[in-house]
């Protein structure tokens, strides 16, 4: 698969984690984000692709979970989703948590509260929750990473509120080391804010192609772990028990 891999070492910047402290007021909807047109199709050849933006948004709202917990950094809010039978979210969201809660205020069925206590870390900036899956497995993973320039949709509980779905594109692939992550990361041309951390990145067929990690204010790009890394991590062996606050 042909993908552009571009180094951005000369433009390294601090990454803002897409997490909301519970003491903060909820963010307003991101300025400059266009509203989703329920009748617009994702691509021009609508006859070949019957999926609409409205359907993608509905899928994202149903499949993106809200995660909250008291962690080493205090009370935090973010997002997550179930993939291959496991709930995924970010390590920085639940670091040191003894328990955290998951619900989905945007789902048609209403909130589905649950309390999970078992967290196992395997690699990088990812967390595996080794408890029973929360709700149905609504989202499915794409077989491979997207291409540079591909249309994507990101979803998250902005400000800890209901799910916000924002359209963007894949800007480039880069090594994760400048951003503090292992392996490869995707940089996305889309603006995100607190509460998106751990949310899914969807392609134009509604398949998961990544997980949101952080935002670079300097580059004005969002950082995500690509789906091939997620799938490898989920199916891998070996886990380490959650670390307590040091």
Secondary structure, 3 states (H helix, E strand, C coil): CCCCECCCHHHCCCEEECCEECCCCCCCCCCCCCCCCCCCECCCCCCCCCCEHHHHHHHHHHHCEEEEEEECCEEEEEEEEEECCEEEEEHHHHCCCCCEEEECCCCCCCCCCEEECCEEECCCCEEEECCCCCCCCCCCECCCCCCCCCEEEEEECHHHCCCEEEEEEEEEEEECHHHCCCCEEEEEECCCCCCCCCCEEECCCCCEEEEEEEEECCCCEEEEEEHHHHHHHHHCCCCEECCCCC
